[in-house]
Amino acid sequence: MKPILLIDPNDNNPKELIKEIGKLDIQYTNLWFWCSTTPWKELGNTVKKLEKKFTLFPWRIDQIEEIYGEAESIIISHPFPFSNISKGLASKVYRILEKNESIKNKVRNMLYILLSTNCSASKVLEIKEIPSNEEIFQFIEINPDIDDIYIEGWSRNRNLDFDKVLSLLEELKRKYPQRNLIYGWWIKDLGLAKEIAMIVDNIIFSNIIHKNPNIIREVMSII
């Protein structure tokens, strides 16, 4: 299992976090830049300070159009549940890919399954209901050519039963052992991270490393 360090320029201490990341040897596949709302100019300024190869996880069309040249890889997420907004974003992305071969060659598709309506992605996409396990399995099965499956939980959602989330992760890995299973968001406890790491292939760390950039070495060493 390998940790993914996700930099969000809107979160705490991005400058300190970038400084600490600069001290480590991290592959671009495990270093993501993400923000659902940041305009490309602001995101681009933060990217320049990083001075490392990275993966872009964009949520705005201008982020793709203006920063793709800086990114080593670009994740195009396929959110589930669907919404009219997510369908509209997808159609815009495909139009960009048709026109720009340089972007197309960097694209990495990822299934993006949301387990809470109380996260920024769900709010941006106006997701009103979370999917059942059966619906999640169906969504994965109709996308057999996409290896990456990202499951997003959210601890701010007090209705989220984490035991059920662990059971879902276990079942997903059992059903789809060859897929790359990623779990992420709002992991504040390294003990919990160890428990999740026994199941999934990757864990995304963002909030915990923004709040305490000095914890990165521990994050990298315990997994």
ZITA-V513465 format. One record per pair of residues at least 12 apart in sequence whose C-alpha atoms are under 6 Angstrom apart, sorted by the first residue. I is the first residue (numbers start at 1). J is the second residue. Records with the same first field share a line. If there is no record, write none. Layout:
BEGIN
I=J, J
END
This chain:
BEGIN
1=201, 202
2=202
3=202, 203, 204
4=30, 31, 203, 204
5=31, 205
6=31, 32, 33, 206
7=33
8=34, 35
12=210, 211
13=210
17=213
18=50
28=53, 54, 55
31=54
32=54, 55, 56
33=56, 57
34=57, 58
36=59
40=62, 63
54=71, 72
55=71, 72, 73, 74
56=71, 74
57=75
73=106
74=106, 107, 108
75=107, 108, 109
76=109
77=109, 110, 111, 112
78=111, 112
79=112, 113
80=113
85=125
86=125
110=148, 149
111=149, 150
112=150
113=151
114=152
115=130, 152, 153
116=130
147=179, 180
148=180
149=181, 182
150=182, 183
151=183
152=183, 184
180=201
181=200, 201
182=201, 202, 203
183=203
184=203, 204
186=207
188=208
END
